[in-house]
Amino acid sequence: MIYVYALKSLDRNYIHVGQTESVLIRFRQYNDGEEKTTCYYTSITLIFSMECKDRTEAGNYEKFNKSGQGKEILKHRNLC
């Protein structure tokens, strides 16, 4: 399975959206500063994850969540 996820920085106005086969491993990589896109953000939390049947479906959800409308929806999600 493939997952679409969104991470939010607790100290800055930043949301990162991506897709992965393991949300837990990706979350650890981001929090440990191993990823270039989030290494400057010290406190990251998972605000959204969704299981998709394949990469095509995941790509569509990822694209929507990276759009202006998708980011607005993610901004208003409660923190996990």
C-alpha positions as CSV (number, residue, x, y, z in Angstrom):
1,M,0.0,0.0,0.0
2,I,1.0,3.6,-0.5
3,Y,0.1,6.5,1.8
4,V,-0.4,10.2,1.3
5,Y,0.6,12.2,4.3
6,A,0.9,15.8,5.6
7,L,3.3,17.1,8.2
8,K,3.0,20.4,9.9
9,S,5.7,22.4,11.6
10,L,4.7,23.5,15.1
11,D,7.1,26.5,15.2
12,R,6.6,27.8,11.6
13,N,3.8,28.2,9.1
14,Y,4.8,25.2,7.0
15,I,3.0,22.1,5.7
16,H,4.8,19.3,3.8
17,V,2.8,16.8,1.7
18,G,4.2,13.6,0.3
19,Q,3.6,9.9,-0.4
20,T,5.3,6.8,1.1
21,E,5.0,3.1,1.8
22,S,5.6,3.7,5.5
23,V,4.4,6.8,7.2
24,L,6.1,5.9,10.5
25,I,9.6,5.6,8.8
26,R,9.1,8.9,6.9
27,F,7.9,10.7,10.0
28,R,11.0,9.6,11.9
29,Q,13.3,10.6,9.0
30,Y,11.7,14.1,8.9
31,N,11.8,14.5,12.7
32,D,15.5,13.4,12.8
33,G,16.4,16.0,10.3
34,E,17.4,13.5,7.6
35,E,15.2,15.1,4.9
36,K,16.3,18.3,3.2
37,T,12.7,19.7,3.0
38,T,12.1,19.7,6.7
39,C,15.6,19.7,8.3
40,Y,15.1,23.4,9.3
41,Y,11.9,22.7,11.1
42,T,12.5,21.3,14.6
43,S,9.0,20.3,15.7
44,I,7.0,18.4,13.1
45,T,3.7,16.6,13.7
46,L,1.6,14.4,11.4
47,I,-1.7,16.0,10.6
48,F,-3.0,13.8,7.9
49,S,-2.4,10.3,6.4
50,M,-4.5,8.3,3.9
51,E,-4.1,4.8,2.5
52,C,-4.4,4.6,-1.3
53,K,-4.7,1.6,-3.5
54,D,-1.8,2.6,-5.9
55,R,0.6,5.4,-6.8
56,T,-1.8,6.9,-9.3
57,E,-4.5,7.4,-6.7
58,A,-1.8,8.6,-4.2
59,G,-0.4,11.1,-6.8
60,N,-3.9,12.6,-7.3
61,Y,-4.5,13.1,-3.6
62,E,-0.9,14.4,-3.1
63,K,-1.4,16.9,-6.0
64,F,-4.7,18.1,-4.5
65,N,-3.2,18.5,-1.0
66,K,-0.4,20.6,-2.4
67,S,-2.8,22.9,-4.2
68,G,-4.1,26.1,-2.6
69,Q,-7.5,24.6,-1.8
70,G,-5.9,21.4,-0.3
71,K,-3.4,23.4,1.8
72,E,-6.3,25.5,3.2
73,I,-8.1,22.3,4.3
74,L,-4.9,21.0,5.9
75,K,-4.3,24.2,7.8
76,H,-7.6,23.8,9.5
77,R,-7.1,20.1,10.6
78,N,-6.8,19.5,14.3
79,L,-3.4,18.3,15.4
80,C,-3.1,14.6,16.1
